[in-house]
C-alpha cells in the first residue's frame, strides 16, 4: 500500500511505541503535523512555547522514563532552536530523536527561505544524524534512528526530512520494533582482573555515575556495595542509583562534594568507578586525584577509559551486566576499620547551613520533608542545582533530572513539562534560580495550556548566584553583569500566564506556599526571596585537589 512520507513517519513512531511528541509547527513540517492531527488519539502532541522547550521536554520525558523522547521542529530557526536541547541530551547520554523538516530537495543548498543545514550543525552533538532525500529510505531511517538512540550508550539522533519527501509516496510495510538494546560482550579476563583488585583492597570506595541510572542497575549495585563492604559517593548524574538514605552513602564527590566523600576518595586504596566519565568538576586537579588509589572503571563506552584520568583496570559493558558478572564471583568482605573511619568523617563533617532565615538549602530540605523524597525533582543550573543535589535525598533512580554535562540554564522548566507529561500521577517540582527562570519562563504558558500541576520553585537572590559566588571568591568582588535588579515580578508573571503565584520571604511563608501548591491542579510558581550572598559550601577551588575544601570561613 502506498503511504506518503508524513504517514510513514507517524506509522514508524507508532511502531516504536511513541505516545507523546513535543514540538512547534511551521511551513516545512506542515505535512507531518497534518498527519499527526489524524492520529491525535494515539500520539499526544505537546505544543511548547519555543522549540528549545520542546527539546528539553523530550529530554525530561526520556530521563524520567528511560524511553526515547521525541521532538519536532520546522526548518531554519525552528531546527536551530533545538540545538541546545540536543547538545544537553548528548552530554548526558539521553535517548532522543529530533525530527526536523527542511525545504524541498531541489531547494537544498540554495539559501532558500528558512533553509539550514541542520544535519551539519548537529553532527558533533548527536550519536548520528540523517537527511532523507528519498521517501523509499524514510521508514528504515526512522527505525534506525530509534535503534541508535537507545542502543549501547544512549544519545540523541536527528532526522531531517525535506518537505517534498513528506509528500511523496512509496510502499510501506510495518515492522515490529526491536527494543532489546545490544550491549558489548563482557570480557572474562577483565572481570577476573577486577575481582582480583577488589579482593586485595583494604579501603575500597564505590563512585557511582549516570551509567548506573541508565542501565537500571540499582539492585545489583546495592548487592555489590554490601558484598565488598564499601562506602558510596556519586556524581550529579548518578543521583538515586544508590539509595541516598543508606548509611553507606556519603554524598556527592568533587567541587561541591561533601568533605566525607572528598576525603574518603583521597584516602582509599581502590576507587571503583561505576558508569562515570570523570568530569573536571569531579577531578578538579587530575594529577592530584585519588593518588593513593588504584582505579577500576566500569563503563559501556570504551572511549571513556583513560580519557580524563588514567585507570589501573577497566571492564567494558553495560553496568548491570558487569555487576551481574562480578557479584557471583565475590565473597562477603569486611572492612570494619575503613567503614568506621568514613562514619567518623560523616559525623564530623555534616552538611550545614544558617539555622534561621529562608535559604536555598532550607527550601530543598522543606521540599524533601513535604514530599517524603517521593517527588520527581528537576533543576536548572547553578547554586540551586547544587543545593538540590546536596540536601534532597534521592532513594530511586530517574527522580533527579538536571543538565550535568552542558550545564544548560533554561533546561528545567521544559524538562519538568516532559517529566510531568510522562508521569501524570507523580509530583514534579522544578527548582530554579531567578537567572535560569528568565531563560525559558515562557514555558509556564505551556504548563498551563497542558493543565500540568507541576511546581516551579524559584530560589530568587536577584543575582546570577553561582557566577557571583565565583566573583566573590576569585574576582575581587567585581560583580560584572551579575546583578538582576530590574524589578520583574514573577508572581504577577505567573498569574498573567494563567498559573498560580506565591511569594515567600520567610520559612513559614514557603512552607505554607508549598503545601498549597501540592494541592493545586494548576501549575504553581513560588518566588522564594533569599540573600544575594548565600553560597554553596563545601567548595573546591578550580585546580585544587579535592581534599583541599573551602567551607565558607574563607569568604
Rosetta blueprint (number, residue, H / E / L):
1 X L
2 X E
3 X E
4 X E
5 X H
6 X H
7 X H
8 X H
9 X H
10 X H
11 X H
12 X H
13 X H
14 X H
15 X H
16 X L
17 X L
18 X L
19 X L
20 X E
21 X E
22 X E
23 X E
24 X E
25 X L
26 X L
27 X H
28 X H
29 X H
30 X H
31 X H
32 X H
33 X H
34 X H
35 X H
36 X H
37 X H
38 X H
39 X L
40 X L
41 X L
42 X L
43 X L
44 X E
45 X E
46 X E
47 X E
48 X L
49 X L
50 X L
51 X H
52 X H
53 X H
54 X H
55 X H
56 X H
57 X H
58 X H
59 X H
60 X H
61 X H
62 X H
63 X H
64 X H
65 X H
66 X L
67 X L
68 X L
69 X E
70 X E
71 X E
72 X E
73 X E
74 X L
75 X L
76 X L
77 X H
78 X H
79 X H
80 X H
81 X L
82 X L
83 X H
84 X H
85 X H
86 X H
87 X H
88 X H
89 X H
90 X H
91 X H
92 X L
93 X L
94 X L
95 X L
96 X E
97 X E
98 X E
99 X E
100 X E
101 X E
102 X E
103 X L
104 X L
105 X H
106 X H
107 X H
108 X L
109 X L
110 X L
111 X L
112 X L
113 X L
114 X L
115 X L
116 X L
117 X L
118 X H
119 X H
120 X H
121 X H
122 X H
123 X H
124 X H
125 X H
126 X L
127 X L
128 X E
129 X E
130 X E
131 X E
132 X E
133 X L
134 X L
135 X H
136 X H
137 X H
138 X H
139 X H
140 X H
141 X H
142 X H
143 X H
144 X H
145 X H
146 X H
147 X H
148 X H
149 X H
150 X H
151 X L
152 X L
153 X L
154 X L
155 X L
156 X E
157 X E
158 X E
159 X E
160 X E
161 X E
162 X E
163 X H
164 X H
165 X H
166 X H
167 X H
168 X L
169 X E
170 X E
171 X E
172 X L
173 X L
174 X L
175 X L
176 X L
177 X L
178 X L
179 X L
180 X L
181 X L
182 X L
183 X L
184 X L
185 X L
186 X L
187 X L
188 X H
189 X H
190 X H
191 X H
192 X H
193 X H
194 X H
195 X H
196 X H
197 X H
198 X H
199 X H
200 X H
201 X L
202 X L
203 X L
204 X E
205 X E
206 X E
207 X E
208 X E
209 X L
210 X H
211 X H
212 X H
213 X H
214 X H
215 X H
216 X L
217 X L
218 X H
219 X H
220 X H
221 X H
222 X H
223 X H
224 X H
225 X H
226 X H
227 X H
228 X H
229 X L
230 X L
231 X E
232 X E
233 X E
234 X E
235 X L
236 X L
237 X L
238 X L
239 X E
240 X L
241 X L
242 X E
243 X L
244 X L
245 X L
246 X L
247 X L
248 X L
249 X E
250 X E
251 X E
252 X E
253 X L
254 X L
255 X L
256 X L
257 X L
258 X L
259 X H
260 X H
261 X H
262 X H
263 X H
264 X H
265 X H
266 X H
267 X H
268 X L
269 X L
270 X E
271 X E
272 X E
273 X E
274 X E
275 X L
276 X L
277 X L
278 X L
279 X L
280 X H
281 X H
282 X H
283 X H
284 X L
285 X L
286 X H
287 X H
288 X H
289 X L
290 X L
291 X L
292 X L
293 X L
294 X E
295 X E
296 X E
297 X E
298 X E
299 X E
300 X L
301 X L
302 X H
303 X H
304 X H
305 X L
306 X L
307 X L
308 X L
309 X L
310 X L
311 X L
312 X L
313 X E
314 X E
315 X E
316 X E
317 X L
318 X L
319 X H
320 X H
321 X H
322 X H
323 X H
324 X H
325 X H
326 X H
327 X H
328 X L
329 X L
330 X L
331 X L
332 X L
333 X L
334 X L
335 X L
336 X H
337 X H
338 X H
339 X H
340 X H
341 X H
342 X H
343 X H
344 X H
345 X H
346 X H
347 X H
348 X H
349 X L
350 X L
351 X L
352 X L
353 X L
354 X L
355 X L
356 X L
357 X L
358 X L
359 X L
360 X H
361 X H
362 X H
363 X H
364 X H
365 X H
366 X H
367 X H
368 X H
369 X H
370 X H
371 X H
372 X L
373 X L
374 X L
375 X L
376 X E
377 X E
378 X E
379 X E
380 X L
381 X L
382 X L
383 X H
384 X H
385 X H
386 X H
387 X H
388 X H
389 X H
390 X H
391 X H
392 X L
393 X L
394 X L
395 X L
396 X L
397 X L
398 X L
399 X L
400 X E
401 X E
402 X L
403 X L
404 X L
405 X L
406 X L
407 X L
408 X L
409 X L
410 X L
411 X H
412 X H
413 X H
414 X H
415 X H
416 X H
417 X H
418 X H
419 X H
420 X H
421 X H
422 X H
423 X L
424 X L
425 X L
426 X L
427 X L
428 X E
429 X E
430 X E
431 X E
432 X E
433 X E
434 X H
435 X H
436 X H
437 X H
438 X H
439 X H
440 X H
441 X L
442 X L
443 X H
444 X H
445 X H
446 X H
447 X H
448 X H
449 X H
450 X L
451 X L
452 X L
453 X L
454 X L
455 X E
456 X E
457 X E
458 X E
459 X E
460 X E
461 X L
462 X L
463 X E
464 X L
465 X H
466 X H
467 X H
468 X H
469 X H
470 X H
471 X H
472 X H
473 X H
474 X H
475 X L
476 X L
477 X L
478 X L
479 X L
480 X L
481 X L
482 X L
483 X E
484 X L
485 X L
486 X L
487 X L
488 X L
489 X L
490 X H
491 X H
492 X H
493 X H
494 X H
495 X H
496 X H
497 X L
498 X L
499 X L
500 X E
501 X E
502 X E
503 X E
504 X E
505 X L
506 X L
507 X H
508 X H
509 X H
510 X H
511 X H
512 X H
513 X H
514 X H
515 X H
516 X H
517 X H
518 X H
519 X H
520 X L
521 X L
522 X L
523 X L
524 X E
525 X E
526 X E
527 X E
528 X E
529 X E
530 X L
531 X L
532 X L
533 X L
534 X L
535 X L
536 X L
537 X L
538 X L
539 X E
540 X E
541 X L
542 X L
543 X L
544 X L
545 X L
546 X L
547 X L
548 X L
549 X E
550 X E
551 X L
552 X L
553 X L
554 X L
555 X L
